[in-house]
Amino acid sequence: MRALFASIPHQLHISREAYYHSIFYAVLNLLGFKIAAEVSVSGGRIDAVLELQDKVYIMEFKYKDCPQDATAEDKAALFEEALGEGINQIKDRGYSKKYSASGKKVYHAAFAFLGRDDIEMRSEVQ
């Protein structure tokens, strides 16, 4: 995914979470994965849900503006903040409850995007 985002021409980049969310969704969909975007549940709206035969990934995407001259420490702090926000949102809003009776292992996955092509992911089992 890093290579994909890095290959997108600068003039097409949009500094918003929805930009990354939509590209991520489109790529997985084109690869044949069963992925749903903007899934409404009782606690809110999940950014994306990827269902596999034995697993479900509840995904939350976060975008943070990051100066081009940011240090590695600054980026690490922004990633930590964004990934923490994503995982906490999934938990706090009970996004995985809808899938708890599926018999599948449920994962919480947060994706953080800083600027054009800095991407990190954190996942944990529910």
C-alpha positions in Angstrom: 0.0 0.0 0.0 2.9 2.4 0.7 4.2 1.9 -2.8 0.7 2.5 -4.3 0.2 5.8 -2.4 3.8 6.9 -3.2 3.1 6.4 -6.9 0.1 8.7 -7.0 1.1 12.0 -8.6 1.4 14.9 -6.2 -1.3 17.0 -7.9 -3.9 14.2 -7.4 -3.3 14.0 -3.6 -6.1 15.2 -1.3 -5.2 15.7 2.4 -8.2 14.0 3.8 -9.0 10.7 5.5 -11.7 9.9 2.9 -9.1 10.0 0.1 -7.1 7.2 1.8 -10.2 5.3 2.8 -11.6 5.3 -0.7 -8.4 4.1 -2.3 -7.9 1.4 0.3 -11.5 0.2 -0.3 -11.1 0.3 -4.1 -7.9 -1.7 -4.1 -9.2 -4.5 -1.8 -12.5 -4.6 -3.7 -10.6 -5.0 -7.0 -8.5 -7.7 -5.5 -11.7 -9.7 -4.9 -12.0 -9.2 -1.2 -15.4 -8.9 0.5 -15.1 -5.5 1.9 -17.9 -3.1 3.0 -17.4 0.6 3.5 -19.3 2.9 5.9 -21.1 0.1 7.7 -23.8 1.4 10.0 -24.1 -0.2 13.5 -25.8 0.8 16.7 -22.8 2.7 17.9 -22.0 4.6 14.7 -20.5 4.0 11.4 -17.5 1.6 10.8 -15.1 2.9 8.1 -14.6 -0.6 6.6 -15.2 -4.2 7.3 -13.2 -7.0 5.7 -14.8 -10.4 6.0 -12.8 -13.5 5.3 -13.8 -17.1 5.8 -12.7 -17.3 9.4 -11.9 -13.7 10.3 -13.5 -10.2 10.3 -11.4 -7.0 10.3 -13.1 -4.0 11.7 -11.2 -1.1 10.2 -10.9 2.6 11.2 -8.9 5.1 9.2 -7.2 8.2 10.6 -5.4 11.0 8.8 -3.1 13.5 10.5 -1.4 16.4 8.9 2.3 16.1 9.2 4.9 18.7 8.2 7.3 17.5 5.5 10.2 18.3 7.7 8.9 16.4 10.7 11.4 14.3 12.6 11.1 10.6 13.1 10.1 11.2 16.7 7.3 13.7 15.6 6.0 11.1 13.1 6.1 8.3 15.7 4.1 10.5 18.1 1.5 11.3 15.4 1.2 7.7 14.5 0.8 6.6 18.1 -2.0 9.3 18.5 -3.8 8.3 15.4 -3.6 4.6 15.9 -4.7 4.9 19.5 -7.7 7.0 18.4 -8.7 4.4 15.8 -8.5 1.4 18.1 -10.3 3.3 20.9 -13.1 4.4 18.6 -13.7 0.8 17.5 -13.8 -0.3 21.2 -15.7 2.7 22.6 -18.4 2.6 20.0 -18.8 -1.2 20.1 -18.3 -1.6 16.4 -17.4 -5.3 16.7 -20.6 -6.3 18.5 -22.4 -6.9 15.2 -19.8 -9.6 14.4 -19.4 -11.2 17.8 -21.9 -14.1 17.1 -20.4 -14.9 13.6 -18.1 -17.6 14.9 -15.2 -15.8 13.3 -12.2 -14.3 15.0 -12.7 -10.5 15.1 -9.8 -8.1 14.7 -9.7 -4.4 15.4 -7.5 -2.6 12.9 -6.5 1.0 12.8 -4.7 2.6 9.9 -2.9 5.9 10.2 -1.9 8.1 7.3 0.5 11.1 7.7 0.8 13.2 4.7 1.3 11.6 1.3 2.7 8.1 1.9 3.5 7.5 5.5 1.2 4.7 6.6 1.1 2.5 9.7 -1.3 -0.1 10.9 -2.1 -1.6 14.3 -4.4 -4.5 14.9 -5.6 -6.6 17.9 -7.9 -9.4 18.5 -11.2 -8.5 20.1 
